[in-house]
Amino acid sequence: MSEPSSVLVVGASAAGLATVESLRRGGYRGTVTVVGEEEHAPYDRPPLSKQVLSGNWESDRSRLRTESALVETGAEFVLADPAVRLDPADRTVHTASGRTLRAEAVVLATGLRPKRLPGRDAAGVHVLRTLDDSLRLRAELSRARNVVVVGDGVLGSEIAATARDMESDVTLVGPQAAPMADQLGPRVAGMLGELHAERGVRLRSRAGVEALQADHGRVTGVRLETGETLPADAVVVAIGAAPATDWLADSGLRLDDGVVCDSRCRAAAGVYAVGDVARWHHEGLDQSMRLENRTNATEQARAVAANLLGADRPYAPVPHFWTDQFDAKIQVHGVPHPESEVTVVEGDPAERRFVARYARRGAPVAVLGWNRPKQVRARRQEVVETFSVPALEPS
């Protein structure tokens, strides 16, 4: 594909903005338009469950760029006007307001939509995906006494930690044996559960939710499948999210837990996907993959921008994510599997300062640092080969 004369980015997200900036850094001088569903300029999502939610940051601090920096990109930002339809053949996007936007290349960066529970319309029931969600929840937590967080993945665990630091009584409910067990494996997740319990979070592990209870339109509790009812003034539903692809249902693109792409993150001729919404073929692992983390949003955007400019390179990253909960900073390079063999290679878990290596069938698949950011970064190289694209045999 030759360099396009115009690029349309659908999604004013971190991935969308990184695409724009990467194009400009690569020397692209064509027309760039960014369409966003929200009224806000691009902002960072990780602080929404921590610094913004706690009130330590005002909302403006989560902005990724100042207004002047956005102007300097030379891109037109069309905000508060979500895309509702895509015609891939002529790369045309239709928006809710009736706009019709065409470009030689389209980059899809629409992210995720949070999953919800029945009874979500009751006052006091929240999800956390957007800046406005975070601000609404922050106001709720300032007056709530009993908070129940449903979902014990990374987002639910972070919200529970932040709410507890705000002195709410917090119960964390989820299907796993410990918080983030699917992401960290039983050993490290068990330690995270111990930390939450020490800080006063009540854990209801391996628990399913049957229903939310309400009275006069306001949530009053969470009924578990065991029959137990947890009293609640506020409920946060963090049971995962689904790729925001509903608007693409009639596009003809292949949709399967995301926009399905090749190893170049290309969904169709002139159509690419980046960030949480993209499911692409990782050539190093020879498998389809979709990642929901901030690091991937930036790295994948850089890869797509390079390919738009003619690089034609596969995107084969070493996945990386982090989470901050209470005084624990956990960083992971690679993909830990719950059944991996875990070996502590530096530090002492008893002191909650250590690095662990995860291996499957003898091959390292991840390294994890608990309050050891420099040391775990230094060991990232140990897992690079696992994710590398095999070199081509000489012809």
N, C-alpha and C positions, 0 to 999 in steps of 0.2 A: 504494500500500500504506500503510495506517495504521501508526502506531508499534506494533511487536509488544510484547506483555506479557512475553515471555520470549525470550531468545536463547541458543542453544547453539553454542559455538565448538569445532570439532573440530580440535585441534592446539594444543598448549601451546608454540607457537613465537613468534618475534618478531612475525610477522604476527598471530597469534592474540591475543597480549597487547596489541598496538597497537589491535586492534579493540575489545577490552574498554575500554581507557583512553580511546579516542576516543568511545565511546558515553557513558561517564561524563562526559567533558568537555562533551559535547553536551547534558547534562542528563538522560540516560536513567536512570530509577529502577527499571526492571523487573528481573526475575531474569536473571542471567547465569551460565552454567555453562561451564567449559572442560574438555575431555577431552584428555588427553595420553598418548602411547604410552610415553614415557620416565618414569623415576621422578624426574627432575630438574625443578625449577621452571624457567620460561622463562629461557633463556640466549642469549648472542650468539654467532653462528657465525663471523664473520670472524676473531676471535682464535684460533680453534681451529687454524688453519694457520700461525699466527705466534706471538703472545705465549704462549698456553697450550702449544703444541707445543714451543717453545724452552725452556720452564720459567721464563721471565721473569715469568709470571703463574701464581699458583695457581688452581685450577679455580673457586673461589668468586668470583674477580674477574670471571668471565665472566657471572655472573648479571645479568639485566637489572634486577631489582628485589629489594629486601630482602623478607624474609618479612612484615614489618609493612606495607610498601607494597602487597604483594599482598592482604593482608587489607583494607586500606583501599579497594580496588576494589569490595569487596562481592560479588565473584564466588566461586563454588565451583570449586575446582580438583580434578578427578578425574584423578590421575596414575597411571602404570604400568598403564593399562587401555585399550589401543588400541581404536578403533572398528573393527567388522568388517562392519557393514551399515547402509545408510541406506534408509529408506522416505520418499522425497520428498513423497508425497501428504499424509501426516500429519506430516511432519518429525520422524520418529522415528529415533534412532540406537541401535543395539545394540552393546555392547562385548564384549570377549573374556571378561570375568568373568561375563557374563550380565545386566549392567545394561541397562535400557531407559530411554532419556532422550528426552523430548519437549519441543519448544519451538515457538513461533509462527514463529521464524526460525532458520535454521541457517547458519553460516558455516564453510566448509571451508578449513582452513589447515594441511593435512597435509604440505606440502613435497615433498621428493624422497627417492628411494632410490638409492644409488650403484650404478652398473653394475659388474659384476665380470667377471673372466676365469676360464676353466677352471683348476682347480688352486688355487682360493682357499682350500681347506681346509688346505693346508700351513702349518705354523707359519712365522711371519715374513712372511706376506702380509697386507697391511692395506688398508683403505679409510679415508677420513676424511670423516665426515658428522656424527657426534655427539660430545658431550663425552667419552664413554667411549672412542670411537675415538681421539681425540686423546691421551688419557692412555696408552692402550695403545701407540700409536705412539711417544710420547715415551720410554717405558721401553725400547722396542726400539732407538731411535736412540742411546740412551746407551751401548749396547754393540755396535752394528753397525759393521762396517768398510766394507763395500761396500753402498751403497744405490742401488737402481734405482727411479726414479719413472716409471711408465708413464702417459703423458698429458701433453701440453704446453699445456693450456688454463690458465686463471687459477689453478685450485686446484693442479694439478700443478706449475706454475711457482713458486707460493708455497711449496709443500712443499719443492721442490728448494732454494730459496734458504735456507729455515730450516734444513734438514738440513745444508747446506754451512756455515752459520754455526755449527752445532754440531760442526763439524770432521769430519763423515763424508765419505768419498769418495762423490760423487754423480754418477750418470748420469741424464740426463733424455731419455726416449725418447718420440717422438710423430710423428704423420703430417704435421705442418705443416712449412713451410720454416723457421720460427723460432718460439720460444715465443709463444703468444697471437696468431699471425698472423691468425686468423679474427676476433679482437676488435679488433685494432689496425691491421691492414694491414701490408704487407711492410716499409715504411720504418721505422716505430717498432718493430715486432716484431724487425727485424734489429738495432736498437740494444739491445733487451732481451736478445737472444741474445748479443751482444757482452759485455754486462755479466755475464751468467751465466758465460761462458767466462773472462772476466778473473778472476772470483772462484773459478775452479777447478771449475765444473760441466762435466762432459763431455756434449756434446750429440750425440744421435743423431736428427737431423732426417729427415723423410720416411721414417721407419722404422716398419714394422709388426711386431707381436709375434705369433709363431707359437705359443709355449707357454711356460709356467712349468716349470722343472725342479726336482725335489725329490729328496732322499735321506733315507730313514728318516723320512719325514713332515715334513721341514723344507726350505724353499725353498733352492736352491743357485744358481739362475741364471735368466736370461730369454733364451730363444732367439728371435732375430729372424727375419723372413721371408727375410733374406739368408743365413741359416745361421750367422751369428755368435752366439755365446753370451756374454752379459754375466754375470760372476760376481756373486752377490748374497747377502748375509746377511739383507737385508730388502728387500721389494718393496712399493711403495705404488702401488695401482691408482687412477688418477684419470682415467678415460676418459669421464667424464660421469655424468649421473644422469637418472633418469626420474621424472616426477611420481608421487607415491604415491597412485594411484587404483585399485589392485587391489581394494580393499575396496568399491569403488563399481561393480564389474562388473555386478551385477544390479540396480542402482538405477534404470535407465532414463534416467539423465543422459547427455548426449552427452559422450563421452570421445574426445579426439583430441590426443595429446601434452599432456595436461592436462584439466581440467574446462572445457568450452567454455561461455563466458558471452557475454552481450550487452555493450553499451557501459557498462552500469551494474554490471558484474561479477556479474550475476544468471544463475544456471544454470537455475533453475526458480522457480516461484512460492514466495517465502519462502526460497529457497536461494541463497546467494552463495558465491563463492570468492575467496580473497586469497593473495598471495604466489606462491611458486614453482609451486604447483599450478594456478594460474588462467591459462587462455587466454581472453582477452577481445578484443572488437572495439574497436580504437583509432580513434575517429571522425576524429581529425586526420589520420591516415595512411590511413584507410579500409582497414585490414587487421587480420587476427587477429594477436595478439602474446602472447607469454609471456616474462616476464623473471625471471632467476635472480640477484637481487642484493638486498642488505640495504636499500638505499634504497627500492626498490619495495615491499618487505614493509610498511614503515611507511606510505608514501604511499597504497598501495592500500587498506590497512586503514582509513585515515582516510576515504577516499572511500566505502567500503562502509558504514562507520558512519553517515556523513552521509546516505546513501541509505536506510538503515534508519530513519532519523529523519525521512524525508520530503523530502530534498533533490531527488531525481530528477535527478542530474547525471551526464553521461558522465565516465569516467575517461580522461583523455588527457594523460599526463605527458610531460615531456622525460626520457627514461631517463638514469640516472646510475649509474656504478659507479666503484670505485677499487680499486687493488691496491698493496700495499707489498712490494717485493722488494729485498733488500739496502738500499742507501741511496736507492733510487728510489721516489718516491711519484707514481703515475700516476693521474690523475683524468680521467674522460670524461663529458661531457654530450652526449646525443644517441646516435646509432647509427652508428659508423664502419662503412663497408663496405670490404672488401678492395680493391675497384676504385675507391675514391674518389680524387679529386685532393687531395693533401695539401700545404698551404702553411704554412710556419712564419711566424707573425705577430708573435711576441715571443720574445726571448731567442736562445740559440744551442745547437743540438743538440750541438755539440762539447763544450760545457760541461755538458751534460745538465741544462739549466735552460731550458725553452722552452714555448711554447704553439703548437699547430698547429691549423689549421682543415681540416676534411674537407668536400668538396663533391662533389655528383653533379649533372650536367647544369646546372652553374652555381649550384645552390642549396646553401647550407650545411646539412649533416646532423649535424655533430658538431664539438665543440672538445675538444682534449686538452691537458692540462698535465702536464709532467714536472718535478717539483719546483717547480711554480708554482701552488700551490693558490688563492691570492687572485686571481691574474691570470686563471686559467681560469674561475673562478666569475664574474668580472666580464664575461666574454665569453659566458656562457651565453645571454644574451638574443639573440645572433646566430642561434641555431637555434630559438628559441621558435616563430617563425611556421611553421616546417616541421611542427611537431607540433600546432599549434593547431587546435581544432575550428572549421570555417567558420561564420561568423555567418549566422543565418537571414535570408533576404530578408523585408523587411516585407510583410505581406499587404495 
